[in-house]
Amino acid sequence: MSRRLKNGWWTTGAIAEYCGVDRATVLRWIKKGRLTAYTTPGGHRRVRGEDFRKFLHDVNLPVDEAFE
């Protein structure tokens, strides 16, 4: 399973895989402001690890022990 990018940022695909949802669901979370994301110059969304961890805590989803 791909976890995150080497620099600590997560792609929407990696988040979807981690949470067991479709990528469109992750984009919906971002659009509704539930998950903070940044847009790259190429139009891709990236989520900082800290923001993803906060989101998981806020929605009571488990945090993998190997998250760091």
C-alpha positions in Angstrom: 0.0 0.0 0.0 1.4 3.4 -0.9 1.2 5.6 2.2 2.5 9.0 1.4 5.0 10.9 -0.7 8.6 11.0 0.5 8.3 14.5 1.8 5.4 13.7 4.2 2.6 14.9 1.9 -0.3 12.6 1.0 -2.0 12.3 -2.4 -5.8 11.9 -2.6 -5.3 8.4 -4.0 -3.2 7.4 -1.0 -5.7 8.8 1.4 -8.5 7.0 -0.3 -6.6 3.8 -0.1 -5.8 4.3 3.6 -9.5 5.1 4.4 -11.0 2.5 2.1 -13.0 5.0 0.1 -13.1 6.2 -3.5 -10.9 9.1 -4.4 -14.0 11.2 -5.2 -15.0 10.9 -1.6 -11.6 12.4 -0.5 -12.1 15.2 -3.0 -15.6 15.8 -1.5 -14.1 16.0 2.0 -11.6 18.6 0.7 -14.3 20.6 -1.1 -16.5 20.6 2.1 -13.5 21.8 4.2 -13.3 18.6 6.3 -9.8 17.9 5.1 -7.2 20.6 4.5 -5.4 20.3 1.2 -3.2 22.3 -1.0 -3.3 22.5 -4.8 -0.1 22.0 -6.8 0.7 24.2 -9.8 -0.4 21.1 -11.9 -3.8 21.1 -10.2 -3.3 18.0 -8.0 -4.3 18.1 -4.3 -1.8 17.3 -1.6 -2.5 16.9 2.1 0.1 17.4 4.9 0.6 14.4 7.2 -0.4 16.5 10.2 -3.6 17.6 8.6 -4.5 14.0 7.6 -3.8 12.8 11.1 -6.0 15.5 12.5 -8.8 14.5 10.1 -8.5 10.9 11.1 -8.8 11.9 14.8 -11.7 14.2 14.1 -13.8 11.5 12.3 -12.7 8.7 14.7 -10.9 6.7 12.1 -8.0 4.5 13.2 -4.4 5.8 12.9 -2.0 3.1 11.7 0.9 2.6 14.1 3.3 3.0 11.1 1.7 6.3 10.2 4.9 8.4 11.0 
